[in-house]
């Protein structure tokens, strides 16, 4: 019986040592996970200016492209209007002369 009691005490001591090692390993894993999370967060924070600048650059490029497209459409429309005005230039001049002559005839 004495040997059984010694074996039980020995097993209990060994079990407590295993539990203690397990708790230490668990704490080490938790600490490593926290350290990794903090490192990843710092890396992200360090990259924020780069990400922001990238976003600004893309927005600037899109704005420039939109401005160029709008200018092109404006120039095309302006040319169309000038061509249209040129086509109707003689007609408008003739109507203006007719109006002026009609007004002169009404006044006299």
C-alpha positions as a Python dict, from the first residue, in 0.01 Angstrom:
ca = {
    (1, 'X'): (0, 0, 0),
    (2, 'X'): (288, 227, 82),
    (3, 'X'): (426, 183, -270),
    (4, 'X'): (87, 258, -422),
    (5, 'X'): (66, 581, -225),
    (6, 'X'): (418, 677, -337),
    (7, 'X'): (324, 599, -699),
    (8, 'X'): (10, 813, -670),
    (9, 'X'): (205, 1104, -520),
    (10, 'X'): (469, 1066, -787),
    (11, 'X'): (202, 1057, -1061),
    (12, 'X'): (32, 1363, -910),
    (13, 'X'): (363, 1553, -901),
    (14, 'X'): (434, 1453, -1259),
    (15, 'X'): (81, 1557, -1365),
    (16, 'X'): (123, 1896, -1196),
    (17, 'X'): (455, 1942, -1377),
    (18, 'X'): (288, 1856, -1711),
    (19, 'X'): (4, 2100, -1639),
    (20, 'X'): (257, 2372, -1545),
    (21, 'X'): (454, 2317, -1866),
    (22, 'X'): (130, 2323, -2064),
    (23, 'X'): (26, 2652, -1902),
    (24, 'X'): (369, 2800, -1975),
    (25, 'X'): (350, 2686, -2336),
    (26, 'X'): (-4, 2825, -2363),
    (27, 'X'): (111, 3160, -2220),
    (28, 'X'): (406, 3164, -2460),
    (29, 'X'): (175, 3093, -2757),
    (30, 'X'): (-65, 3367, -2646),
    (31, 'X'): (221, 3614, -2604),
    (32, 'X'): (365, 3525, -2945),
    (33, 'X'): (21, 3569, -3102),
    (34, 'X'): (-14, 3910, -2936),
    (35, 'X'): (335, 4011, -3048),
    (36, 'X'): (259, 3898, -3403),
    (37, 'X'): (-70, 4091, -3400),
    (38, 'X'): (106, 4405, -3276),
    (39, 'X'): (376, 4366, -3542),
    (40, 'X'): (114, 4326, -3816),
    (41, 'X'): (-77, 4629, -3686),
    (42, 'X'): (244, 4838, -3682),
    (43, 'X'): (327, 4721, -4034),
    (44, 'X'): (-21, 4826, -4146),
    (45, 'X'): (10, 5163, -3971),
    (46, 'X'): (349, 5215, -4135),
    (47, 'X'): (197, 5143, -4478),
    (48, 'X'): (-100, 5380, -4436),
    (49, 'X'): (79, 5682, -4587),
    (50, 'X'): (183, 5469, -4887),
    (51, 'X'): (-173, 5339, -4930),
    (52, 'X'): (-313, 5690, -4896),
    (53, 'X'): (-67, 5828, -5151),
    (54, 'X'): (-153, 5548, -5391),
    (55, 'X'): (-522, 5634, -5357),
    (56, 'X'): (-449, 6005, -5412),
    (57, 'X'): (-236, 5929, -5719),
    (58, 'X'): (-506, 5708, -5872),
    (59, 'X'): (-771, 5972, -5801),
    (60, 'X'): (-552, 6240, -5957),
    (61, 'X'): (-495, 6026, -6266),
    (62, 'X'): (-869, 5960, -6300),
    (63, 'X'): (-943, 6332, -6261),
    (64, 'X'): (-687, 6421, -6528),
    (65, 'X'): (-834, 6158, -6760),
    (66, 'X'): (-1185, 6292, -6703),
    (67, 'X'): (-1068, 6649, -6767),
    (68, 'X'): (-895, 6540, -7089),
    (69, 'X'): (-1209, 6358, -7207),
    (70, 'X'): (-1429, 6658, -7125),
    (71, 'X'): (-1188, 6892, -7306),
    (72, 'X'): (-1191, 6664, -7609),
    (73, 'X'): (-1573, 6661, -7612),
    (74, 'X'): (-1579, 7039, -7568),
    (75, 'X'): (-1333, 7088, -7854),
    (76, 'X'): (-1533, 6852, -8078),
    (77, 'X'): (-1860, 7030, -7995),
    (78, 'X'): (-1697, 7369, -8045),
    (79, 'X'): (-1573, 7259, -8389),
    (80, 'X'): (-1919, 7129, -8479),
    (81, 'X'): (-2076, 7460, -8379),
    (82, 'X'): (-1819, 7660, -8576),
    (83, 'X'): (-1873, 7438, -8880),
    (84, 'X'): (-2248, 7478, -8843),
    (85, 'X'): (-2210, 7855, -8807),
    (86, 'X'): (-1988, 7862, -9115),
    (87, 'X'): (-2248, 7669, -9315),
    (88, 'X'): (-2523, 7909, -9214),
    (89, 'X'): (-2307, 8222, -9234),
    (90, 'X'): (-2425, 8324, -9581),
    (91, 'X'): (-2785, 8249, -9494),
    (92, 'X'): (-2765, 8458, -9176),
    (93, 'X'): (-2597, 8744, -9363),
    (94, 'X'): (-2864, 8735, -9631),
    (95, 'X'): (-3142, 8740, -9370),
    (96, 'X'): (-2973, 9028, -9188),
    (97, 'X'): (-2949, 9228, -9513),
    (98, 'X'): (-3310, 9150, -9590),
    (99, 'X'): (-3415, 9265, -9243),
    (100, 'X'): (-3214, 9585, -9273),
    (101, 'X'): (-3358, 9660, -9617),
    (102, 'X'): (-3712, 9586, -9494),
    (103, 'X'): (-3664, 9821, -9199),
    (104, 'X'): (-3532, 10093, -9431),
    (105, 'X'): (-3836, 10051, -9655),
    (106, 'X'): (-4074, 10072, -9358),
    (107, 'X'): (-3907, 10392, -9230),
    (108, 'X'): (-3929, 10569, -9569),
}
